[in-house]
Amino acid sequence: MGFMFSRLGRYVIARVVVGILIALLAVLSSILLIDLVEQMRTVGARAELSILEALRLTLLKTPMLVEQTLPFIVLAGVMMAIIGLNRSSELVAMRASGVSAWRFLAPAALVGVLVGLFTITVLNPVGAYFYRSFENERAGEYSTAQSGAGSAGIWIRQGDPDGQVVIHANGVDSSGATLQGATFMFFEERQDALRFTRRIFAETAVLRPGFWQLTNLVEATPGGRPIRHANLAIPTTLDATEMIDRFVAPASLSFWELPGFIHEARQAGFAPTRYELKWQALLAYPLLLAAMAGLGAAFSLQLQRLGNLARWGTAGVGVGLFLFFYGQLAGAFAMTQSVPAAVAAWSAPFAGMFIALAIVAFMEDG
């Protein structure tokens, strides 16, 4: 610990921070260029979208994309910093003065932890807010292209024992299970044809396990007078969890909002697996960045005069990609409830840290 706060330790930390910033600028420029083209290709193909509007959409999405690519940014930045020390022979001088490889691992891991804490507490909430704005503005562009009046809305169709029910809502709240201004249109199947039987307009419609709970509603039938009700329950076969996943993306919920959302979903009887996985992944994020920083340092400590530095660097990138795909695979198992969300989220960071420790132990102690 004393090495990290010594002059030499602060110098190594400064070089690591500069390396991460250089990698961040490189990745950020690539994100802006690639996503700008993507917005012009997707949104611009369905609506009149200027280059400035496309750039605005890209900037709204950028914080979320930076959060997703930050583990690779940290890995590349740390490798860039340590390799720079290696090529300038500073690493040789430090090792000759008795500085062990463990002392290079600790500052890199500390920077990873600090960047991870900043990401989940500051960058993630900002990214979630901007991502919600991105989704709303993109939906607005689509709806404007589809109708001159700009009338959007949500359409849902569900099966009924006697026919079909078509649901239209003006909007959905942040929980993803409450429709605002919902209209239920019932169609009965008769002689291989659907016949309209009644319509219900409800101020709110809350999806509960097995039924819709309607409040402040008006029911009308062809040729009949409208009838008002305070509450009404309508059976449904819709899966509440799928509804939430459809209307509330995990990326749109911040680190501070996820616990309350998960609690409310459980209280309502839903299974918020995707959101539990996101929450656990955010909790494990500082350890993941520390592991990536440790891997970057471990695979860059091979002295240049001994050769094979390029191979070690390539191996470090390969291990980073392995951890990424391993985390995706573990997340897929968690979605099928084969493993707990906490195990899926924490396994990759722990695996990366153990690999980094093993590499340093092999290089330092043989």
C-alpha positions in Angstrom: 0.0 0.0 0.0 2.9 2.3 0.8 4.2 2.0 -2.8 1.0 3.4 -4.3 1.3 6.6 -2.4 5.0 7.0 -2.9 6.4 9.2 -5.7 7.1 6.2 -7.9 3.6 4.8 -7.2 1.9 8.0 -8.1 4.0 8.2 -11.3 2.8 4.7 -12.3 -0.9 5.6 -11.4 -0.5 8.8 -13.5 0.8 6.8 -16.5 -2.1 4.3 -16.2 -4.7 7.2 -16.0 -3.2 8.8 -19.1 -3.2 5.5 -20.9 -6.9 5.0 -20.0 -7.8 8.5 -21.2 -6.0 7.9 -24.6 -7.9 4.6 -25.0 -11.1 6.3 -24.0 -10.7 9.1 -26.7 -9.9 6.5 -29.3 -12.9 4.3 -28.5 -15.2 7.4 -28.1 -14.3 8.7 -31.5 -15.0 5.2 -33.0 -18.4 5.1 -31.1 -19.4 8.5 -32.4 -18.6 7.6 -36.0 -20.1 4.1 -36.1 -23.3 5.0 -34.2 -23.8 8.2 -36.2 -23.8 6.0 -39.4 -26.1 3.5 -37.7 -28.6 6.2 -36.8 -28.6 7.6 -40.3 -29.1 4.0 -41.6 -31.9 3.0 -39.2 -33.8 6.1 -38.2 -32.9 8.0 -41.3 -34.3 5.3 -43.5 -37.8 5.7 -41.9 -37.9 9.4 -41.2 -36.3 12.6 -42.5 -33.3 12.9 -40.2 -30.6 15.6 -40.6 -27.0 15.0 -39.7 -27.4 17.2 -36.6 -30.4 15.3 -35.4 -28.5 12.0 -35.9 -25.6 13.4 -34.0 -27.9 14.4 -31.2 -29.3 10.9 -31.0 -25.8 9.5 -31.0 -24.6 11.8 -28.2 -27.6 10.7 -26.1 -26.7 7.1 -26.5 -22.9 7.6 -26.0 -22.7 7.4 -22.2 -24.4 4.0 -22.2 -22.1 2.8 -24.9 -19.0 4.1 -23.1 -20.1 2.2 -20.0 -20.4 -1.0 -22.0 -17.0 -0.7 -23.6 -15.2 0.6 -20.5 -13.7 -2.8 -19.5 -11.9 -3.0 -22.8 -10.9 0.7 -22.5 -9.3 0.0 -19.1 -7.6 -3.2 -20.4 -6.1 -1.3 -23.4 -5.2 1.8 -21.4 -3.3 -0.2 -18.8 -1.5 -2.3 -21.4 -0.6 0.9 -23.2 0.9 2.5 -20.1 2.9 -0.5 -18.9 4.2 -1.2 -22.4 5.2 2.4 -22.7 7.2 2.1 -19.4 8.7 -1.1 -20.8 9.9 0.4 -24.1 11.4 3.4 -22.4 13.4 1.1 -20.1 11.7 2.7 -17.1 10.2 -0.7 -16.2 13.7 -2.3 -16.3 15.1 0.4 -14.0 12.2 -0.1 -11.5 12.6 -3.9 -11.5 16.3 -3.5 -11.1 15.8 -1.3 -8.0 13.8 -4.1 -6.4 10.2 -3.1 -7.3 8.3 -6.4 -7.6 5.6 -7.1 -10.2 3.0 -7.1 -7.5 3.5 -3.4 -7.0 2.6 -2.7 -10.6 -0.6 -4.8 -10.2 -1.9 -2.8 -7.2 -1.9 0.7 -8.7 -3.6 -0.6 -11.9 -6.2 -2.4 -9.8 -6.8 0.7 -7.6 -7.4 2.8 -10.7 -9.8 0.2 -12.0 -11.8 0.2 -8.8 -12.0 4.0 -8.7 -13.1 4.2 -12.3 -15.7 1.5 -11.6 -17.1 3.4 -8.6 -17.3 6.6 -10.6 -19.0 4.7 -13.4 -21.8 3.1 -11.3 -22.5 6.1 -9.2 -22.2 8.9 -11.8 -21.8 7.7 -15.4 -24.5 5.0 -15.1 -27.3 7.4 -13.8 -26.3 10.0 -16.5 -26.3 7.3 -19.2 -29.7 5.9 -18.1 -31.2 9.4 -18.2 -29.8 10.1 -21.6 -30.8 6.6 -22.9 -34.4 7.2 -21.9 -34.3 10.5 -23.8 -32.7 8.7 -26.8 -35.5 6.1 -26.8 -38.2 8.8 -26.5 -36.8 10.9 -29.3 -36.2 7.9 -31.6 -39.8 6.8 -31.0 -40.9 10.3 -31.8 -39.1 10.3 -35.1 -40.7 7.0 -36.0 -44.2 8.1 -35.0 -43.8 11.4 -36.9 -42.8 9.4 -40.0 -45.7 7.0 -39.7 -48.4 9.7 -39.2 -48.4 13.4 -40.0 -50.3 14.1 -36.7 -47.6 12.4 -34.8 -50.1 10.2 -32.9 -48.1 7.3 -31.4 -49.3 4.9 -28.8 -48.9 1.3 -27.8 -50.7 -1.6 -29.4 -51.0 -5.0 -27.7 -53.0 -8.1 -28.8 -54.0 -10.9 -26.5 -55.8 -14.2 -26.9 -59.3 -14.6 -25.4 -61.3 -17.8 -24.8 -63.9 -16.5 -27.2 -61.8 -14.5 -29.6 -59.3 -11.6 -29.5 -58.7 -8.5 -27.4 -56.9 -5.6 -29.0 -55.4 -3.0 -26.6 -54.3 0.5 -27.4 -52.7 2.8 -24.8 -51.5 6.3 -24.9 -48.5 5.5 -22.9 -46.9 3.2 -20.3 -45.4 4.2 -17.0 -41.8 3.5 -15.8 -42.8 0.2 -14.2 -43.7 -1.2 -17.7 -46.9 -2.8 -16.3 -49.3 0.2 -16.1 -51.0 1.5 -19.2 -52.3 5.1 -19.4 -55.4 5.8 -21.4 -56.0 2.2 -22.4 -58.7 1.1 -24.8 -59.7 -2.6 -24.9 -61.6 -3.7 -28.0 -63.1 -7.2 -27.8 -63.7 -9.3 -30.8 -65.7 -12.6 -30.7 -65.0 -15.4 -33.1 -68.2 -16.5 -34.9 -68.3 -18.7 -38.0 -64.6 -18.3 -38.7 -64.8 -14.5 -38.5 -64.1 -11.9 -35.8 -67.0 -9.7 -34.7 -66.6 -6.6 -32.6 -68.6 -7.0 -29.3 -67.6 -4.2 -26.9 -65.1 -1.5 -26.1 -63.7 -0.4 -22.7 -61.8 2.8 -22.2 -59.9 2.9 -18.8 -57.9 5.7 -17.3 -55.3 3.2 -16.1 -54.8 -0.6 -16.7 -52.4 -2.4 -14.4 -51.2 -5.8 -15.4 -51.4 -8.3 -12.6 -50.6 -12.0 -12.7 -53.5 -13.4 -14.7 -55.6 -10.3 -15.2 -55.8 -6.6 -16.0 -56.9 -4.3 -13.2 -58.8 -1.4 -14.8 -59.8 1.8 -13.0 -62.1 4.7 -13.9 -63.5 3.0 -17.0 -66.3 3.4 -19.5 -67.8 0.3 -21.2 -69.7 0.5 -24.4 -71.4 -2.1 -26.7 -72.8 -1.6 -30.2 -76.2 0.0 -29.9 -76.0 0.3 -26.1 -75.4 3.2 -23.7 -72.0 3.7 -22.1 -71.7 2.3 -18.6 -69.2 3.6 -16.1 -67.3 1.5 -13.6 -64.9 2.3 -10.9 -62.9 -0.9 -11.2 -63.0 -4.0 -13.3 -60.8 -7.1 -13.7 -60.2 -8.6 -17.2 -58.5 -12.0 -17.5 -55.4 -12.2 -19.6 -52.8 -14.7 -20.7 -50.1 -12.1 -21.1 -46.9 -12.7 -19.2 -46.2 -9.8 -16.9 -42.5 -10.3 -17.0 -42.4 -10.2 -20.8 -44.5 -6.9 -20.7 -42.0 -5.3 -18.3 -39.0 -6.5 -20.5 -40.7 -5.1 -23.6 -41.4 -1.6 -22.2 -38.6 -1.0 -19.7 -35.0 -1.7 -20.9 -32.5 -2.4 -18.1 -30.2 0.2 -19.7 -32.9 2.9 -18.9 -32.8 2.3 -15.2 -29.9 3.7 -13.2 -27.9 2.2 -10.4 -30.0 4.1 -7.8 -33.3 3.2 -9.4 -32.8 -0.6 -9.9 -33.3 -1.7 -6.2 -36.7 0.0 -5.9 -37.8 -1.3 -9.3 -36.8 -4.9 -8.4 -38.6 -4.6 -5.1 -41.8 -3.3 -6.7 -41.7 -6.0 -9.3 -41.3 -8.7 -6.7 -44.2 -7.3 -4.7 -46.4 -7.4 -7.8 -45.5 -11.1 -8.3 -43.2 -10.6 -11.3 -39.8 -12.2 -11.9 -37.4 -9.3 -12.7 -34.4 -11.6 -13.7 -33.0 -9.2 -16.3 -33.0 -6.3 -13.8 -31.5 -8.4 -11.0 -28.7 -9.4 -13.4 -28.1 -5.7 -14.3 -28.0 -4.7 -10.6 -25.6 -7.5 -9.7 -23.4 -6.6 -12.8 -23.2 -3.0 -11.6 -22.3 -4.0 -8.1 -19.5 -6.2 -9.6 -18.4 -3.5 -12.0 -15.5 -2.1 -9.9 -14.1 -5.6 -9.5 -14.5 -6.2 -13.2 -12.5 -3.1 -14.1 -9.9 -4.0 -11.4 -9.6 -7.4 -13.0 -9.2 -5.9 -16.5 -6.6 -3.4 -15.2 -4.8 -6.3 -13.5 -4.8 -8.4 -16.7 -3.5 -5.4 -18.6 -0.6 -5.0 -16.2 0.1 -8.8 -15.9 0.3 -9.3 -19.6 2.6 -6.3 -20.1 5.2 -6.9 -17.5 7.3 -9.2 -19.8 10.6 -7.3 -20.3 11.1 -6.2 -23.9 14.6 -7.5 -24.0 13.3 -11.0 -23.3 11.1 -10.9 -26.4 7.5 -12.2 -26.9 6.0 -8.9 -25.7 3.6 -8.8 -28.6 2.5 -12.4 -27.9 1.9 -11.5 -24.2 -0.1 -8.5 -25.3 -2.2 -10.5 -27.7 -2.8 -13.1 -25.0 -4.0 -10.3 -22.7 -6.5 -9.1 -25.3 -7.6 -12.7 -25.9 -8.3 -13.2 -22.2 -10.3 -10.0 -22.0 -12.5 -11.2 -24.9 -12.9 -14.5 -23.2 -14.1 -12.8 -20.0 -16.6 -10.8 -22.1 -18.1 -13.8 -23.8 -18.0 -15.7 -20.5 -20.0 -13.0 -18.9 -22.5 -13.0 -21.7 -22.9 -16.8 -21.5 -23.3 -16.6 -17.7 -25.9 -13.9 -18.2 -27.8 -16.2 -20.6 -27.8 -19.0 -18.0 -29.1 -16.5 -15.4 -32.0 -15.4 -17.8 -33.1 -19.0 -18.0 -32.8 -19.2 -14.2 -30.3 -22.0 -14.4 -27.9 -20.0 -12.1 -28.5 -17.2 -9.7 -28.0 -13.7 -11.1 -25.4 -12.9 -8.5 -23.3 -15.9 -9.5 -23.6 -15.0 -13.2 -22.6 -11.4 -12.6 -19.7 -11.9 -10.2 -18.1 -15.0 -11.8 -16.4 -13.2 -14.7 -14.8 -10.5 -12.5 -13.5 -13.0 -10.0 -12.2 -15.2 -12.8 -10.3 -12.3 -14.4 -8.8 -11.3 -11.1 -7.6 -14.8 -10.3 -6.1 -15.1 -13.8 -4.2 -11.8 -13.3 -2.9 -13.0 -9.9 -1.8 -16.3 -11.4 0.1 -14.6 -14.2 1.9 -12.2 -11.9 2.7 -15.1 -9.5 4.1 -17.1 -12.4 6.2 -14.2 -13.7 7.5 -13.1 -10.2 7.9 -16.3 -8.3 8.3 -18.8 -11.1 
